[in-house]
C-alpha cells in the first residue's frame, strides 16, 4: 500500500491595512524546515499575517475510487484548492470554519458546574479529540499523540478503543463506527501476527500502522545504570490490546444497537480474537487451571510477568461475551452465523472448548479479603517511598535502572485499578476500595492514561474530592 501526502501553503502579510511584499527565506534545522521572514513594526502599528494551508493524501475520499495514484495528484489538487481559497479570502473561510464548529459544539459541548479553568480544560480536550479523528476514511485511525506531537509516529494503540472512542460512541457514533471499521480492515494483519507467534486466530499489534502491521520498536532509551538501550517488550508481550479492541466493540454495540456492524464485522473480530486467546491459554495440571504467562499488563514497568490480573480477567470477560453473543446469533440470525463461521472455518467443538477453558481461567483474587494481586509475586517486591517521584513523569528512571524498578512495588499507571474501571460491574465496592487503597499509593501516574482511570474509580467509591484532585493533574 502506497501513501502520498502533500501540503501547500500561501502566506500574506498586511501592514496598516496594506498588503506587503515580504521576502521569505528557506532555512532548515533538525527535523524542521522553516520559511522565515522579518518586518519592523512600530508602536500602535497594525500587522496582520494570514496563512492558508491545504493538505491532501492519497487516502482522501476524492482518490478512493482511483487506482495507481501518483504523488503529483494530491499536490495538484492542493494547489488548485489553495488558489480557490485565496480568492475566497480569509474572512469568508473563517466564517465557514466558525459555523461548522458551532454545529459540532451543539452536539459535543457540556457545561461544568465548577471553576472556569475546568470548563476551559474540558473544551480544549474535546476540541483535540474531535479534530484528530479521521472524518471520511475507515482505513485510518487515531494516533496515540493525536495531532499534537510526533511521538509514537502516529501509531495506533489501545488508547483509541479505551480512552478516545467512548466520546465518539455517545456523541458521534458514525465516527466511532468508522474507527471500529479500521480494526476490521486490519484484521488480516492481526491474523498474521497470531500466526507468526504460533497461534490460531487474530492478535492485534500493540502499535499498529497501515493495514495492521506491528510497528513497535524493540529498543528504547538508555538505562541509567547500564548505559545500554532498554529492550522494549511491549510489541511481543502487551497482548491485552486484543481484549481492548473487543471491549470497545462491545461498548459501541451496547450503546448504539448497530446490529449491521456486528453481523458484518464485529462478530468476526470477536470470534477470531477469542480463537487466539483459547490457543494462548496455558493449562496448569497441578492446579487444574488455565494461566497466561509471560505478558505485560497496562503497567509497563512490569515485564514478562505471569497471570497479570487485568489480562486474565479481560480474556475471561471476552470469551464469555463472545460465547453468549454467538448463542444469540445462532438462534436469531442463523444465516449470519453460517456465513461468518464458514468464512473463518470455525467449528462447533471450538466454542465448547472455549466455554470449558473460561471457567478455569485463573483470577488472582482473594475472595476473603477482596484483594487482587496484580501478577504472581507482586506483593513480594520491596516497598519504597514514592513521594520524590510523583511530581514529574519518569523521574524514577533518573535514580533507578530498569532492572531495579522491576524489584519494587511500584506501578507506572493504572493496572489493577484499570480492571476495576473497565468491567467495573464485576466488582463490589469492597473490592474496589481494598485495591484502590493498596495500589494508588504505589502508582506514579507516569502515563497520562492513569489519572482519569483512578479518578473514575474514586468517583464510583463516592470519593469525588479524591478523584478530582488526581484528575486535575491532567489539566495543569
Backbone torsions as a table, in degrees:
resi	resn	phi	psi	omega
1	UNK	NA	122.7	178.1
2	UNK	-95.7	154.2	-178.3
3	UNK	-140.8	126.9	178.4
4	UNK	-122.6	136.4	177.1
5	UNK	-134.9	133.8	179.4
6	UNK	-134.9	134.6	174.7
7	UNK	-120.1	137.9	176.4
8	UNK	-125.2	148.4	-176.5
9	UNK	-144.7	150.2	174.3
10	UNK	-137.0	133.9	-178.8
11	UNK	-112.7	142.3	174.8
12	UNK	-132.0	138.5	-178.9
13	UNK	-120.8	134.8	179.8
14	UNK	-127.6	131.0	-179.8
15	UNK	-124.5	116.8	-176.6
16	UNK	51.0	48.3	176.5
17	UNK	70.2	5.2	177.8
18	UNK	-108.9	138.7	179.5
19	UNK	-71.7	132.9	-179.9
20	UNK	-101.2	146.7	168.6
21	UNK	-102.6	103.3	-173.9
22	UNK	-108.7	133.6	177.1
23	UNK	-76.0	128.2	-179.3
24	UNK	-112.9	142.8	-175.5
25	UNK	-124.2	134.9	179.7
26	UNK	-87.4	128.3	178.1
27	UNK	-132.6	159.3	179.2
28	UNK	-131.2	145.8	171.6
29	UNK	-135.5	-179.2	179.7
30	UNK	-60.4	118.2	179.0
31	UNK	63.1	20.3	-179.1
32	UNK	-138.3	144.1	168.4
33	UNK	-122.5	123.6	-172.7
34	UNK	-117.7	140.8	171.7
35	UNK	-112.3	109.3	-169.3
36	UNK	-110.4	144.6	174.2
37	UNK	-151.9	161.3	-178.5
38	UNK	-144.0	152.1	177.5
39	UNK	-157.0	138.8	179.6
40	UNK	-83.8	132.8	-178.7
41	UNK	-125.2	128.3	179.1
42	UNK	-91.4	166.8	178.8
43	UNK	-60.0	139.0	179.7
44	UNK	71.2	4.2	177.6
45	UNK	-90.4	153.5	-173.5
46	UNK	-108.2	120.9	178.8
47	UNK	-124.7	126.9	-178.8
48	UNK	-123.9	135.4	179.6
49	UNK	-121.7	124.4	176.7
50	UNK	-112.1	137.3	175.9
51	UNK	-131.8	118.7	175.9
52	UNK	-108.7	130.1	-177.4
53	UNK	-131.1	137.8	169.5
54	UNK	-122.0	140.8	177.4
55	UNK	-132.5	126.2	177.3
56	UNK	-129.2	146.7	175.3
57	UNK	-129.0	163.5	178.3
58	UNK	-69.4	-7.8	176.7
59	UNK	-91.6	-4.3	-178.2
60	UNK	-67.4	152.1	-175.7
61	UNK	-53.3	-34.2	-177.0
62	UNK	-62.5	-21.8	-178.2
63	UNK	-105.4	-4.5	-169.7
64	UNK	-65.1	-28.2	-178.9
65	UNK	-87.6	-5.1	-177.2
66	UNK	-95.3	157.2	174.7
67	UNK	-121.2	146.5	178.2
68	UNK	69.0	48.8	-179.7
69	UNK	-69.1	129.8	176.7
70	UNK	-86.7	159.3	179.5
71	UNK	-62.8	-23.7	-176.3
72	UNK	-77.1	-24.5	-175.6
73	UNK	-64.9	-47.4	174.8
74	UNK	-60.7	-36.9	179.1
75	UNK	-65.0	-45.5	-179.7
76	UNK	-62.5	-42.0	-180.0
77	UNK	-67.0	-37.7	177.8
78	UNK	-62.6	-44.6	179.3
79	UNK	-64.6	-40.7	179.8
80	UNK	-61.3	-45.9	-178.9
81	UNK	-74.7	-26.6	174.8
82	UNK	-65.0	-41.0	177.1
83	UNK	-63.3	-42.4	178.9
84	UNK	-63.3	-43.9	-178.9
85	UNK	-65.0	-35.0	178.0
86	UNK	-63.1	-41.2	178.3
87	UNK	-67.1	-37.9	179.1
88	UNK	-64.5	-43.8	177.1
89	UNK	95.9	155.9	-174.6
90	UNK	-61.9	-46.2	-173.7
91	UNK	-59.5	-43.8	179.7
92	UNK	-68.2	-42.3	179.2
93	UNK	-62.8	-41.9	-179.3
94	UNK	-67.5	-37.0	178.0
95	UNK	-62.4	-41.8	177.5
96	UNK	-64.9	-41.1	177.4
97	UNK	-60.2	-46.1	-179.2
98	UNK	-64.6	-41.6	179.2
99	UNK	-62.9	-39.7	179.2
100	UNK	-65.2	-41.8	179.1
101	UNK	-67.6	-31.7	174.5
102	UNK	-59.6	-41.2	178.9
103	UNK	-65.2	-40.5	179.9
104	UNK	-65.6	-44.6	-178.2
105	UNK	-65.3	-27.5	176.8
106	UNK	-58.1	-33.2	-179.0
107	UNK	-96.9	-32.0	-168.4
108	UNK	-96.7	-26.0	-170.8
109	UNK	-75.8	147.6	166.1
110	UNK	-145.4	147.2	-171.4
111	UNK	-98.2	131.1	179.8
112	UNK	-94.3	145.7	173.3
113	UNK	-97.4	86.0	-175.7
114	UNK	-178.5	-163.4	-178.0
115	UNK	-59.5	147.9	179.1
116	UNK	-59.3	-35.1	-178.4
117	UNK	-64.8	-35.6	178.1
118	UNK	-63.7	-40.1	177.5
119	UNK	-63.4	-42.9	177.6
120	UNK	-61.4	-42.7	-177.2
121	UNK	-64.3	-42.6	-177.2
122	UNK	-69.7	-35.8	178.0
123	UNK	-70.5	-36.5	176.0
124	UNK	-61.6	-41.0	178.3
125	UNK	-63.9	-47.7	-179.2
126	UNK	-62.2	-39.0	177.1
127	UNK	-58.6	-47.8	-178.1
128	UNK	-65.8	-42.8	-178.7
129	UNK	-60.7	-45.2	-177.0
130	UNK	-68.0	-45.4	-173.6
131	UNK	-71.3	-20.6	-177.4
132	UNK	-92.4	0.2	-179.6
133	UNK	-91.6	129.6	175.7
134	UNK	-59.1	127.4	-174.3
135	UNK	-92.8	-25.3	-169.0
136	UNK	-131.2	13.6	-173.8
137	UNK	-142.5	120.3	-178.0
138	UNK	-87.4	4.1	176.3
139	UNK	-104.6	13.2	175.4
140	UNK	-126.8	153.6	177.8
141	UNK	-133.0	-160.5	-175.5
142	UNK	-107.9	123.7	176.2
143	UNK	-70.4	154.3	-174.9
144	UNK	-60.7	-28.7	178.2
145	UNK	-99.5	6.2	179.8
146	UNK	60.0	-134.9	177.4
147	UNK	-106.8	10.2	-172.6
148	UNK	-94.0	-4.8	-179.7
149	UNK	-172.0	167.2	-177.3
150	UNK	-93.5	2.2	179.9
151	UNK	-58.3	140.2	-179.9
152	UNK	66.7	6.1	171.1
153	UNK	56.4	30.7	178.4
154	UNK	79.2	9.4	-178.2
155	UNK	-69.0	152.1	-176.4
156	UNK	-100.2	126.5	-178.9
157	UNK	-115.7	-168.8	174.5
158	UNK	-70.4	-13.6	178.4
159	UNK	-51.0	-38.9	-175.5
160	UNK	-61.7	-55.6	-175.2
161	UNK	-69.1	-38.3	-170.4
162	UNK	-91.8	-37.7	-171.5
163	UNK	-108.9	-26.7	-175.0
164	UNK	-102.9	-45.2	-172.7
165	UNK	-63.7	-29.5	176.4
166	UNK	-53.4	-38.5	176.8
167	UNK	-59.1	-46.1	-178.4
168	UNK	-72.5	-35.1	180.0
169	UNK	-57.3	-42.6	-176.3
170	UNK	-89.9	-19.8	-172.8
171	UNK	-113.6	-44.9	180.0
172	UNK	-131.9	72.4	-174.5
173	UNK	-61.3	-24.5	178.2
174	UNK	-67.1	-33.7	175.7
175	UNK	-72.3	-41.5	177.6
176	UNK	-57.5	-42.4	-179.5
177	UNK	-59.8	-43.5	179.7
178	UNK	-64.3	-36.6	179.5
179	UNK	-68.4	-33.2	175.1
180	UNK	-74.5	-30.6	175.0
181	UNK	-64.2	-29.9	174.2
182	UNK	-57.3	-43.4	178.9
183	UNK	-66.4	-32.8	177.5
184	UNK	-69.0	-42.1	179.5
185	UNK	-67.2	-22.4	178.0
186	UNK	-96.4	9.6	-178.7
187	UNK	-63.6	-34.8	179.2
188	UNK	-63.5	-38.0	175.4
189	UNK	-64.6	-35.7	177.6
190	UNK	-67.8	-37.3	175.7
191	UNK	-63.2	-41.6	-179.3
192	UNK	-64.1	-39.0	-179.6
193	UNK	-66.7	-39.8	177.2
194	UNK	-62.9	-44.9	-178.3
195	UNK	-63.6	-39.7	179.4
196	UNK	-60.6	-29.1	-178.4
197	UNK	-98.8	10.2	173.3
198	UNK	85.4	21.4	-178.0
199	UNK	-121.8	158.6	172.6
200	UNK	-84.7	172.4	174.4
201	UNK	81.0	-147.4	-174.9
202	UNK	-136.7	132.2	177.2
203	UNK	-127.0	117.2	-176.2
204	UNK	-72.4	145.1	177.4
205	UNK	-66.1	150.1	175.1
206	UNK	-67.9	-46.8	172.7
207	UNK	-115.1	116.7	-172.4
208	UNK	-109.9	142.4	174.8
209	UNK	-147.6	156.1	176.9
210	UNK	57.8	-133.9	-174.8
211	UNK	-84.1	28.6	178.2
212	UNK	102.7	25.3	-177.1
213	UNK	-84.9	140.4	174.0
214	UNK	-74.9	122.6	-176.3
215	UNK	-127.6	20.1	177.1
216	UNK	-66.7	129.3	176.6
217	UNK	-69.4	157.5	-179.9
218	UNK	-95.5	-15.4	-178.4
219	UNK	-132.9	145.1	-177.8
220	UNK	-125.6	-144.0	-177.3
221	UNK	-67.5	176.7	-175.9
222	UNK	-86.2	134.3	176.2
223	UNK	-69.9	130.7	-175.8
224	UNK	-62.8	-26.5	-177.6
225	UNK	-92.8	-45.4	-174.6
226	UNK	-87.7	-21.7	-176.3
227	UNK	74.0	9.7	-178.7
228	UNK	-111.6	156.3	177.7
229	UNK	-59.8	145.1	-179.5
230	UNK	-86.7	130.5	177.9
231	UNK	-70.0	130.1	178.0
232	UNK	-99.9	116.3	-176.1
233	UNK	-101.1	-3.7	-171.2
234	UNK	-59.8	-36.7	-179.6
235	UNK	-62.0	-31.6	179.0
236	UNK	-89.7	-35.2	-165.5
237	UNK	-116.0	-17.3	-179.0
238	UNK	-86.2	78.0	-169.4
239	UNK	-90.0	-8.0	-178.8
240	UNK	-64.0	-14.1	175.9
241	UNK	-52.0	-34.5	-178.7
242	UNK	-65.2	-41.8	175.0
243	UNK	-67.2	-36.0	-177.3
244	UNK	-63.6	-39.0	177.5
245	UNK	-61.8	-45.5	-179.8
246	UNK	-66.3	-39.0	177.0
247	UNK	-58.6	-44.2	179.2
248	UNK	-62.5	-42.5	178.7
249	UNK	-62.4	-44.1	-179.4
250	UNK	-66.3	-38.3	175.9
251	UNK	-59.1	-47.7	179.2
252	UNK	-60.1	-45.2	-177.9
253	UNK	-65.3	-42.9	-178.9
254	UNK	-62.3	-35.9	-176.7
255	UNK	-81.5	-44.2	-171.3
256	UNK	-94.2	-23.7	-174.4
257	UNK	64.6	32.4	-177.8
258	UNK	-81.0	81.2	-179.4
259	UNK	-66.6	-33.4	179.5
260	UNK	-58.8	-43.1	177.8
261	UNK	-62.4	-44.0	-177.8
262	UNK	-66.4	-40.7	-179.7
263	UNK	-64.5	-37.3	-172.7
264	UNK	-101.3	-15.3	-176.1
265	UNK	-140.5	-52.5	-172.1
266	UNK	-62.3	-44.1	-179.4
267	UNK	-59.8	-43.7	-179.6
268	UNK	-61.8	-41.2	177.9
269	UNK	-63.7	-45.2	-178.7
270	UNK	-62.3	-42.0	-178.5
271	UNK	-69.2	-45.2	-177.0
272	UNK	-67.8	-38.7	179.1
273	UNK	-73.8	-33.5	175.5
274	UNK	-67.0	-35.0	175.5
275	UNK	-60.1	-40.1	176.4
276	UNK	-62.3	-48.3	-176.6
277	UNK	-64.5	-36.7	178.1
278	UNK	-61.3	-35.7	177.8
279	UNK	-77.1	-29.3	-176.2
280	UNK	-76.2	-29.1	-179.5
281	UNK	-59.2	140.7	-178.8
282	UNK	-115.7	125.2	-177.5
283	UNK	-84.2	130.7	175.6
284	UNK	-105.4	100.3	-174.0
285	UNK	-66.6	-28.6	-179.1
286	UNK	-66.9	-34.3	-177.9
287	UNK	-109.8	2.3	178.1
288	UNK	50.3	55.7	-179.9
289	UNK	-151.0	162.1	176.7
290	UNK	-102.7	135.8	-176.9
291	UNK	-124.7	165.0	172.9
292	UNK	-128.9	107.3	-174.3
293	UNK	-106.9	160.0	176.0
294	UNK	60.4	63.4	179.6
295	UNK	-133.0	173.8	168.8
296	UNK	-121.7	127.9	174.7
297	UNK	-86.2	-165.2	177.0
298	UNK	-58.0	-31.1	177.5
299	UNK	-76.9	102.6	-174.4
300	UNK	-82.3	2.5	169.6
301	UNK	-82.8	-1.3	-179.0
302	UNK	-119.8	108.5	-177.5
303	UNK	-112.8	152.0	173.8
304	UNK	52.1	49.9	179.6
305	UNK	-102.8	162.3	179.0
306	UNK	-107.0	138.1	173.6
307	UNK	56.4	52.0	170.8
308	UNK	-59.8	124.6	-172.6
309	UNK	-60.6	-40.6	179.8
310	UNK	-61.6	-48.6	-177.5
311	UNK	-63.0	-50.0	-177.8
312	UNK	-59.3	-45.4	-177.3
313	UNK	-67.3	-41.0	-179.3
314	UNK	-67.0	-33.8	175.3
315	UNK	-64.1	-44.6	178.8
316	UNK	-63.1	-42.6	177.7
317	UNK	-59.1	-46.3	-177.8
318	UNK	-64.1	-46.2	-179.2
319	UNK	-60.8	-39.4	179.9
320	UNK	-65.6	-45.6	179.8
321	UNK	-63.4	-40.2	-178.6
322	UNK	-65.4	-44.3	179.7
323	UNK	-64.1	-44.6	-179.3
324	UNK	-64.8	-42.6	179.3
325	UNK	-68.0	-37.0	177.9
326	UNK	-61.7	-42.5	178.5
327	UNK	-62.5	-39.1	178.3
328	UNK	-65.6	-43.2	179.7
329	UNK	-62.5	-43.7	-178.2
330	UNK	-59.5	-35.4	-178.8
331	UNK	-81.7	-44.5	-170.8
332	UNK	-93.7	-28.6	177.9
333	UNK	-137.8	68.4	-178.6
334	UNK	-60.0	-27.1	178.1
335	UNK	-65.8	-40.6	177.9
336	UNK	-66.7	-44.9	-179.9
337	UNK	-58.9	-44.8	-178.9
338	UNK	-64.2	-43.3	-177.7
339	UNK	-64.4	-47.9	-175.4
340	UNK	-70.4	-45.6	-178.4
341	UNK	-67.7	-31.9	175.8
342	UNK	-66.9	-40.5	-179.4
343	UNK	-61.8	-44.1	-175.9
344	UNK	-98.7	3.0	177.3
345	UNK	57.6	46.6	177.0
346	UNK	-85.1	136.6	-178.4
347	UNK	-108.4	157.9	179.2
348	UNK	-59.6	-43.5	179.3
349	UNK	-59.4	-27.0	179.2
350	UNK	-62.6	-46.4	179.2
351	UNK	-60.6	-40.7	178.1
352	UNK	-63.2	-38.8	178.3
353	UNK	-64.0	-41.4	178.8
354	UNK	-62.0	-43.6	-177.5
355	UNK	-64.4	-38.2	178.7
356	UNK	-66.2	-40.4	-176.8
357	UNK	-72.8	-40.7	-174.5
358	UNK	-61.7	-30.3	-179.8
359	UNK	-70.0	-17.1	-177.5
360	UNK	-113.8	12.5	177.1
361	UNK	-69.5	130.5	-175.5
362	UNK	-73.8	125.6	173.6
363	UNK	-116.1	119.0	-172.6
364	UNK	-78.7	62.2	-177.0
365	UNK	-117.3	125.7	174.0
366	UNK	-84.7	106.4	-174.8
367	UNK	-65.8	-23.3	-179.3
368	UNK	-74.8	-45.1	-175.7
369	UNK	-99.3	-22.5	-175.2
370	UNK	86.9	2.7	-178.2
371	UNK	-77.4	134.8	176.6
372	UNK	-109.7	120.1	178.2
373	UNK	-81.2	126.3	-173.8
374	UNK	-55.6	-39.4	174.9
375	UNK	-164.0	167.3	-178.9
376	UNK	-56.4	119.2	174.4
377	UNK	92.1	1.6	-177.1
378	UNK	-60.6	-43.4	-175.9
379	UNK	-71.6	-8.6	176.8
380	UNK	-84.2	-9.6	-177.9
381	UNK	-74.0	162.8	-178.9
382	UNK	-75.3	139.0	175.5
383	UNK	-97.0	138.2	178.8
384	UNK	-135.0	166.4	175.8
385	UNK	-78.2	116.8	-176.2
386	UNK	-94.9	-2.4	-175.4
387	UNK	-56.5	-34.1	178.9
388	UNK	-68.0	-15.1	-173.2
389	UNK	-110.2	0.1	-171.9
390	UNK	-91.7	-3.1	-178.4
391	UNK	-92.5	-18.2	-175.5
392	UNK	-140.6	127.0	-178.0
393	UNK	-60.2	132.0	176.7
394	UNK	80.3	5.2	-176.2
395	UNK	-61.4	-33.8	-177.6
396	UNK	-64.1	-25.7	-179.7
397	UNK	-71.1	-13.5	176.9
398	UNK	-81.8	-17.9	-178.9
399	UNK	-111.7	-28.4	-173.8
400	UNK	-121.2	138.6	173.6
401	UNK	-74.3	166.3	-176.7
402	UNK	-59.9	-40.4	-179.4
403	UNK	-70.8	-31.0	178.3
404	UNK	-67.0	-41.3	-178.5
405	UNK	-60.9	-35.1	-179.6
406	UNK	-63.3	-18.8	-177.8
407	UNK	-92.4	1.8	-174.6
408	UNK	-111.5	153.7	172.3
409	UNK	-84.3	79.4	179.9
410	UNK	-142.1	139.6	177.0
411	UNK	-120.6	142.7	179.2
412	UNK	-69.0	-40.7	-172.6
413	UNK	-156.5	178.3	-179.6
414	UNK	-55.6	126.5	176.7
415	UNK	-128.3	-76.0	173.9
416	UNK	-63.1	-37.0	177.7
417	UNK	-65.8	-31.5	174.4
418	UNK	-63.5	-37.2	176.6
419	UNK	-63.5	-38.7	178.4
420	UNK	-67.6	-21.8	-176.2
421	UNK	-87.6	-50.1	-173.0
422	UNK	-68.4	-70.8	175.0
423	UNK	-87.6	54.0	-170.7
424	UNK	-59.2	-30.0	-179.6
425	UNK	-67.8	-12.3	179.2
426	UNK	-77.4	-8.4	-172.3
427	UNK	-127.0	140.9	179.6
428	UNK	-76.5	167.2	175.7
429	UNK	-61.3	-35.6	179.1
430	UNK	-62.2	-46.8	-179.4
431	UNK	-63.5	-40.8	179.9
432	UNK	-62.7	-44.7	-176.9
433	UNK	-69.2	-42.1	179.3
434	UNK	-57.3	-45.1	-175.7
435	UNK	-80.2	-33.4	173.6
436	UNK	-59.7	-49.6	-177.2
437	UNK	-61.8	-29.1	-179.0
438	UNK	-83.4	-44.7	-169.7
439	UNK	-90.9	-31.4	-176.3
440	UNK	-60.8	-42.7	177.2
441	UNK	-64.0	-17.1	-179.1
442	UNK	-99.5	7.2	-176.6
443	UNK	-105.1	128.5	-178.2
444	UNK	-86.3	-15.5	-174.6
445	UNK	54.9	43.1	178.6
446	UNK	-79.7	7.3	171.2
447	UNK	-127.7	139.6	177.9
448	UNK	-68.2	-8.3	176.4
449	UNK	-77.4	-10.5	-170.7
450	UNK	-86.2	-49.9	-173.7
451	UNK	-58.2	-40.1	-177.1
452	UNK	-64.5	-35.9	178.9
453	UNK	-67.0	-46.9	178.2
454	UNK	-62.1	-38.4	-179.5
455	UNK	-63.4	-41.5	179.8
456	UNK	-65.7	-43.6	179.7
457	UNK	-66.1	-38.1	177.2
458	UNK	-61.0	-43.2	179.1
459	UNK	-62.5	-37.9	178.9
460	UNK	-65.7	-23.3	177.8
461	UNK	-94.3	10.8	-177.7
462	UNK	64.8	27.1	174.8
463	UNK	-105.2	63.4	-172.5
464	UNK	-64.4	-44.9	-178.5
465	UNK	-62.6	-39.4	178.6
466	UNK	-65.5	-42.3	178.4
467	UNK	-65.5	-39.4	179.2
468	UNK	-62.8	-42.5	-179.4
469	UNK	-61.8	-41.5	-179.5
470	UNK	-69.0	-43.6	-176.2
471	UNK	-69.6	-23.3	-176.7
472	UNK	-65.0	-20.3	179.8
473	UNK	-65.6	-22.8	-178.9
474	UNK	-70.4	-25.2	-176.6
475	UNK	-104.9	2.6	-178.8
476	UNK	-84.2	NA	NA
